[in-house]
Amino acid sequence: DVNGWDFEGNDNDLSSQVGHGTQTAGVLGARTNDGTGIASLAGGYGATPGCSMIAAKVGTFGPITSLVDDAILYAMDEGARVINMSLGINTSSAVDAALEAAHAAGVVLVVASGNSGGQTVFYPASHPRTIAVGASDHTDSVASFSTGGAALDLVAPGTSIRTTSFFGGYSN
């Protein structure tokens, strides 16, 4: 799938009013050593291909819980080996079932822990089949805004990250 899917609009128009997905995708999938923009974790190196990405939009201004399970199953059906979710939603038995199905299919589920600064990891990062990821700051400490606690599995740089911008170009 080269276009992705908007589960709220029921079409492949992935335009956004927020741009958070564009920023996250840049951190994960920008090509390294191509003389343009930024380098990322899994975007490939020069002419060597990197990861393929599938976009799944589950809300225009924020995630809609009832759409997240559909997006997980969609990505799994499209062959995703890793599903990254930078969102927090209400607990849902349908999302639980989708997470279990994806995990059983061998999909790695990576979820942001939350941005409350509290000690209770948000759902679905709190689900036992996910890897809950928080943000670290320039001192390699958990960032003040990052949600932590016992369910936090790891932290990765999350402040002053140069990435792709929803408005074009690059931003922090």
PASEBA-1860 file (N, C-alpha, C; in nm, 3 decimals):
! residues 172
1> DVNGWDFE> 0.085/-0.118/0.000/0.000/0.000/0.000/0.089/0.123/0.000 ~ 0.080/0.204/-0.103/0.164/0.324/-0.111/0.090/0.450/-0.067 ~ -0.040/0.441/-0.047/-0.118/0.559/-0.011/-0.160/0.564/0.134 ~ -0.175/0.449/0.200/-0.225/0.448/0.336/-0.375/0.465/0.339 ~ -0.430/0.477/0.460/-0.575/0.487/0.473/-0.613/0.577/0.588 ~ -0.716/0.659/0.565/-0.776/0.745/0.665/-0.901/0.673/0.714 ~ -0.895/0.619/0.834/-1.006/0.540/0.887/-1.123/0.627/0.932 ~ -1.100/0.753/0.957/-1.209/0.844/0.991/-1.284/0.888/0.865
9> GNDNDLSS> -1.212/0.925/0.761/-1.273/0.970/0.637/-1.308/0.858/0.542 ~ -1.262/0.737/0.573/-1.285/0.619/0.490/-1.236/0.641/0.346 ~ -1.113/0.696/0.337/-1.051/0.720/0.206/-0.899/0.723/0.223 ~ -0.827/0.751/0.116/-0.681/0.756/0.130/-0.627/0.900/0.134 ~ -0.709/0.994/0.178/-0.665/1.132/0.198/-0.606/1.142/0.338 ~ -0.476/1.148/0.347/-0.409/1.149/0.476/-0.367/1.288/0.521 ~ -0.423/1.392/0.458/-0.388/1.527/0.499/-0.425/1.545/0.646 ~ -0.351/1.631/0.712/-0.363/1.646/0.856/-0.372/1.792/0.895
17> QVGHGTQT> -0.437/1.818/1.005/-0.442/1.953/1.063/-0.333/1.969/1.169 ~ -0.270/1.858/1.208/-0.176/1.858/1.319/-0.033/1.835/1.274 ~ -0.008/1.734/1.194/0.125/1.707/1.142/0.212/1.616/1.227 ~ 0.159/1.566/1.336/0.239/1.480/1.425/0.289/1.355/1.353 ~ 0.207/1.297/1.269/0.248/1.178/1.194/0.362/1.206/1.100 ~ 0.363/1.323/1.038/0.471/1.362/0.948/0.603/1.371/1.024 ~ 0.598/1.427/1.143/0.718/1.439/1.224/0.769/1.302/1.268 ~ 0.678/1.217/1.313/0.716/1.082/1.356/0.773/1.003/1.240
25> AGVLGART> 0.710/1.011/1.124/0.758/0.939/1.006/0.898/0.985/0.967 ~ 0.927/1.113/0.981/1.060/1.163/0.949/1.167/1.108/1.041 ~ 1.136/1.098/1.170/1.231/1.042/1.266/1.260/0.896/1.230 ~ 1.161/0.825/1.183/1.177/0.682/1.153/1.228/0.654/1.012 ~ 1.181/0.730/0.913/1.201/0.686/0.776/1.276/0.777/0.681 ~ 1.336/0.885/0.727/1.412/0.971/0.635/1.541/0.901/0.594 ~ 1.575/0.909/0.467/1.695/0.843/0.414/1.822/0.911/0.467 ~ 1.920/0.829/0.501/2.050/0.875/0.552/2.150/0.887/0.437
33> NDGTGIAS> 2.238/0.986/0.446/2.348/1.005/0.353/2.303/1.020/0.207 ~ 2.197/1.097/0.187/2.154/1.123/0.049/2.172/1.271/0.013 ~ 2.236/1.347/0.101/2.265/1.487/0.073/2.145/1.578/0.090 ~ 2.035/1.526/0.145/1.914/1.606/0.160/1.862/1.595/0.303 ~ 1.829/1.706/0.363/1.753/1.707/0.488/1.818/1.640/0.606 ~ 1.752/1.539/0.656/1.791/1.476/0.781/1.820/1.327/0.762 ~ 1.874/1.267/0.864/1.898/1.122/0.866/1.805/1.062/0.972 ~ 1.763/0.938/0.949/1.674/0.874/1.045/1.725/0.737/1.085
41> LAGGYGAT> 1.645/0.672/1.161/1.678/0.541/1.213/1.671/0.430/1.108 ~ 1.569/0.430/1.025/1.544/0.315/0.937/1.515/0.353/0.792 ~ 1.558/0.470/0.750/1.524/0.517/0.616/1.614/0.468/0.505 ~ 1.713/0.390/0.538/1.807/0.344/0.436/1.928/0.435/0.433 ~ 2.028/0.393/0.355/2.154/0.467/0.349/2.188/0.491/0.203 ~ 2.192/0.617/0.160/2.221/0.648/0.021/2.123/0.578/-0.071 ~ 2.173/0.494/-0.161/2.087/0.423/-0.255/2.030/0.294/-0.197 ~ 2.074/0.253/-0.079/2.024/0.130/-0.016/1.888/0.157/0.046
49> PGCSMIAA> 1.786/0.080/0.009/1.652/0.107/0.062/1.643/0.084/0.212 ~ 1.554/0.158/0.272/1.526/0.144/0.414/1.390/0.080/0.434 ~ 1.329/0.112/0.543/1.199/0.056/0.576/1.092/0.109/0.481 ~ 0.990/0.030/0.462/0.870/0.076/0.392/0.770/0.115/0.500 ~ 0.694/0.219/0.474/0.600/0.267/0.575/0.459/0.270/0.520 ~ 0.365/0.239/0.608/0.222/0.246/0.577/0.162/0.350/0.671 ~ 0.095/0.448/0.617/0.029/0.548/0.700/-0.114/0.506/0.728 ~ -0.154/0.519/0.854/-0.291/0.489/0.893/-0.339/0.602/0.984
57> KVGTFGPI> -0.431/0.681/0.934/-0.482/0.797/1.007/-0.606/0.755/1.085 ~ -0.605/0.779/1.216/-0.716/0.737/1.302/-0.787/0.855/1.369 ~ -0.778/0.971/1.307/-0.846/1.089/1.359/-0.782/1.214/1.306 ~ -0.860/1.316/1.282/-0.810/1.441/1.227/-0.740/1.527/1.331 ~ -0.800/1.540/1.449/-0.743/1.626/1.553/-0.689/1.547/1.671 ~ -0.700/1.418/1.666/-0.652/1.330/1.773/-0.704/1.190/1.745 ~ -0.647/1.091/1.811/-0.687/0.953/1.783/-0.830/0.922/1.831 ~ -0.903/0.849/1.749/-1.037/0.802/1.783/-1.024/0.654/1.819
65> TSLVDDAI> -1.050/0.622/1.944/-1.028/0.488/1.997/-1.090/0.380/1.909 ~ -1.212/0.401/1.864/-1.283/0.298/1.789/-1.223/0.269/1.651 ~ -1.127/0.349/1.608/-1.063/0.328/1.478/-0.925/0.261/1.489 ~ -0.868/0.262/1.608/-0.731/0.214/1.624/-0.719/0.065/1.597 ~ -0.815/-0.015/1.641/-0.807/-0.159/1.613/-0.810/-0.187/1.463 ~ -0.893/-0.113/1.391/-0.899/-0.130/1.245/-0.764/-0.098/1.181 ~ -0.698/0.006/1.230/-0.568/0.045/1.174/-0.461/-0.059/1.205 ~ -0.463/-0.115/1.324/-0.367/-0.220/1.360/-0.386/-0.341/1.269
73> LYAMDEGA> -0.510/-0.385/1.253/-0.538/-0.502/1.169/-0.505/-0.474/1.023 ~ -0.531/-0.353/0.978/-0.497/-0.312/0.841/-0.347/-0.323/0.817 ~ -0.269/-0.265/0.909/-0.123/-0.269/0.894/-0.073/-0.414/0.897 ~ -0.129/-0.494/0.986/-0.090/-0.634/0.995/-0.123/-0.706/0.864 ~ -0.243/-0.684/0.811/-0.284/-0.748/0.686/-0.198/-0.704/0.567 ~ -0.145/-0.582/0.573/-0.059/-0.530/0.467/0.085/-0.579/0.480 ~ 0.113/-0.656/0.585/0.245/-0.715/0.600/0.340/-0.640/0.692 ~ 0.289/-0.548/0.771/0.376/-0.474/0.864/0.445/-0.570/0.959
81> RVINMSLG> 0.573/-0.547/0.980/0.648/-0.625/1.078/0.665/-0.548/1.208 ~ 0.653/-0.416/1.199/0.657/-0.328/1.315/0.543/-0.229/1.300 ~ 0.468/-0.208/1.406/0.365/-0.104/1.407/0.403/-0.004/1.514 ~ 0.419/0.122/1.474/0.452/0.229/1.566/0.327/0.314/1.588 ~ 0.293/0.337/1.714/0.176/0.419/1.747/0.220/0.530/1.841 ~ 0.210/0.652/1.794/0.242/0.767/1.876/0.111/0.830/1.920 ~ 0.043/0.759/2.011/-0.089/0.803/2.055/-0.124/0.741/2.188 ~ -0.221/0.799/2.253/-0.280/0.743/2.374/-0.431/0.749/2.358
89> INTSSAVD> -0.499/0.641/2.398/-0.644/0.632/2.382/-0.705/0.568/2.506 ~ -0.838/0.562/2.509/-0.907/0.490/2.615/-0.888/0.340/2.596 ~ -0.888/0.267/2.706/-0.879/0.122/2.701/-0.993/0.067/2.617 ~ -0.964/-0.036/2.537/-1.062/-0.091/2.444/-1.041/-0.240/2.427 ~ -1.147/-0.319/2.442/-1.134/-0.463/2.420/-1.105/-0.493/2.273 ~ -1.158/-0.411/2.181/-1.130/-0.431/2.038/-0.983/-0.404/2.008 ~ -0.926/-0.302/2.069/-0.783/-0.273/2.049/-0.700/-0.383/2.116 ~ -0.741/-0.428/2.234/-0.671/-0.541/2.298/-0.666/-0.661/2.203
97> AALEAAHA> -0.779/-0.695/2.143/-0.785/-0.810/2.051/-0.695/-0.788/1.930 ~ -0.693/-0.667/1.875/-0.608/-0.637/1.760/-0.461/-0.646/1.799 ~ -0.424/-0.596/1.915/-0.285/-0.606/1.963/-0.245/-0.752/1.980 ~ -0.333/-0.832/2.038/-0.305/-0.975/2.056/-0.287/-1.044/1.922 ~ -0.374/-1.013/1.826/-0.365/-1.074/1.693/-0.235/-1.036/1.624 ~ -0.199/-0.908/1.632/-0.074/-0.862/1.569/0.046/-0.928/1.636 ~ 0.045/-0.933/1.766/0.156/-0.998/1.838/0.166/-1.146/1.799 ~ 0.054/-1.215/1.793/0.054/-1.356/1.754/0.107/-1.376/1.612
105> AGVVLVVA> 0.091/-1.274/1.528/0.141/-1.280/1.390/0.288/-1.240/1.381 ~ 0.350/-1.209/1.495/0.491/-1.174/1.496/0.521/-1.027/1.476 ~ 0.419/-0.942/1.483/0.439/-0.798/1.464/0.491/-0.738/1.595 ~ 0.594/-0.654/1.587/0.646/-0.581/1.701/0.562/-0.455/1.717 ~ 0.512/-0.431/1.835/0.422/-0.318/1.862/0.493/-0.217/1.952 ~ 0.522/-0.099/1.896/0.594/0.006/1.966/0.497/0.122/1.988 ~ 0.484/0.168/2.113/0.384/0.270/2.145/0.445/0.376/2.236 ~ 0.415/0.502/2.207/0.458/0.612/2.292/0.394/0.599/2.431
113> SGNSGGQT> 0.473/0.625/2.534/0.425/0.610/2.672/0.328/0.720/2.714 ~ 0.338/0.837/2.653/0.252/0.950/2.688/0.334/1.074/2.716 ~ 0.267/1.187/2.720/0.334/1.315/2.740/0.283/1.390/2.863 ~ 0.236/1.318/2.965/0.180/1.384/3.083/0.284/1.413/3.190 ~ 0.401/1.351/3.180/0.501/1.367/3.285/0.469/1.284/3.408 ~ 0.360/1.209/3.404/0.320/1.128/3.518/0.391/0.995/3.522 ~ 0.344/0.909/3.611/0.406/0.779/3.633/0.317/0.662/3.590 ~ 0.214/0.689/3.512/0.128/0.583/3.461/0.128/0.588/3.309
121> VFYPASHP> 0.191/0.488/3.247/0.200/0.481/3.102/0.060/0.474/3.042 ~ 0.039/0.552/2.936/-0.091/0.557/2.870/-0.121/0.425/2.798 ~ -0.246/0.402/2.771/-0.289/0.289/2.688/-0.288/0.335/2.543 ~ -0.242/0.256/2.450/-0.210/0.114/2.455/-0.065/0.080/2.490 ~ 0.018/0.180/2.525/0.156/0.149/2.566/0.158/0.061/2.690 ~ 0.054/0.068/2.771/0.048/-0.012/2.894/0.008/-0.158/2.868 ~ -0.033/-0.189/2.746/-0.072/-0.327/2.713/0.053/-0.416/2.720 ~ 0.040/-0.537/2.774/0.159/-0.622/2.791/0.226/-0.668/2.662
129> RTIAVGAS> 0.162/-0.655/2.548/0.222/-0.698/2.421/0.296/-0.586/2.350 ~ 0.298/-0.467/2.410/0.363/-0.353/2.344/0.496/-0.319/2.412 ~ 0.577/-0.244/2.339/0.699/-0.185/2.394/0.666/-0.038/2.418 ~ 0.664/0.002/2.545/0.630/0.139/2.584/0.757/0.225/2.580 ~ 0.755/0.329/2.495/0.873/0.412/2.474/0.847/0.555/2.521 ~ 0.932/0.602/2.609/0.926/0.740/2.655/1.035/0.822/2.588 ~ 1.042/0.950/2.625/1.138/1.042/2.566/1.250/1.072/2.666 ~ 1.373/1.080/2.614/1.484/1.128/2.694/1.522/1.269/2.647
137> DHTDSVAS> 1.592/1.340/2.732/1.635/1.475/2.697/1.785/1.478/2.665 ~ 1.840/1.596/2.652/1.981/1.612/2.613/2.079/1.558/2.716 ~ 2.035/1.530/2.838/2.122/1.473/2.942/2.103/1.322/2.955 ~ 2.026/1.262/2.863/1.993/1.120/2.866/1.907/1.081/2.986 ~ 1.837/1.178/3.041/1.740/1.153/3.147/1.601/1.148/3.085 ~ 1.506/1.088/3.155/1.368/1.090/3.106/1.324/1.236/3.099 ~ 1.273/1.277/2.983/1.228/1.416/2.964/1.116/1.448/3.062 ~ 1.111/1.571/3.107/1.014/1.612/3.209/0.869/1.586/3.166
145> FSTGGAAL> 0.840/1.596/3.038/0.703/1.576/2.989/0.669/1.429/2.965 ~ 0.771/1.343/2.959/0.750/1.203/2.922/0.687/1.125/3.036 ~ 0.590/1.043/3.003/0.527/0.958/3.102/0.615/0.838/3.129 ~ 0.635/0.808/3.256/0.724/0.699/3.296/0.651/0.594/3.379 ~ 0.718/0.544/3.478/0.659/0.444/3.566/0.706/0.304/3.533 ~ 0.650/0.209/3.606/0.695/0.069/3.597/0.671/0.008/3.460 ~ 0.570/0.052/3.386/0.539/-0.007/3.255/0.625/0.050/3.142 ~ 0.708/0.149/3.170/0.795/0.208/3.068/0.908/0.110/3.036
153> DLVAPGTS> 0.922/0.075/2.908/1.024/-0.022/2.868/1.156/0.043/2.833 ~ 1.153/0.157/2.764/1.276/0.225/2.726/1.247/0.369/2.691 ~ 1.354/0.448/2.684/1.343/0.586/2.639/1.438/0.606/2.521 ~ 1.403/0.702/2.439/1.485/0.739/2.322/1.482/0.890/2.311 ~ 1.582/0.950/2.244/1.584/1.095/2.232/1.449/1.151/2.187 ~ 1.402/1.251/2.259/1.269/1.305/2.231/1.257/1.455/2.243 ~ 1.369/1.524/2.256/1.365/1.670/2.260/1.463/1.724/2.156 ~ 1.427/1.836/2.097/1.511/1.903/1.996/1.553/1.807/1.885
161> IRTTSFFG> 1.460/1.728/1.837/1.486/1.633/1.729/1.452/1.701/1.598 ~ 1.547/1.710/1.510/1.523/1.767/1.377/1.454/1.662/1.292 ~ 1.341/1.697/1.232/1.264/1.601/1.154/1.186/1.672/1.044 ~ 1.115/1.593/0.967/1.032/1.649/0.861/0.918/1.729/0.921 ~ 0.879/1.833/0.850/0.774/1.923/0.897/0.648/1.908/0.813 ~ 0.535/1.914/0.878/0.405/1.911/0.813/0.393/2.027/0.713 ~ 0.461/2.137/0.741/0.452/2.256/0.658/0.557/2.258/0.547 ~ 0.630/2.148/0.531/0.737/2.140/0.433/0.871/2.168/0.499
169> GYSN> 0.974/2.112/0.446/1.106/2.133/0.504/1.126/2.055/0.632 ~ 1.198/2.116/0.727/1.237/2.047/0.848/1.219/2.140/0.966 ~ 1.197/2.082/1.084/1.183/2.161/1.206/1.224/2.076/1.326 ~ 1.234/2.140/1.441/1.263/2.068/1.567/1.133/2.038/1.637
END
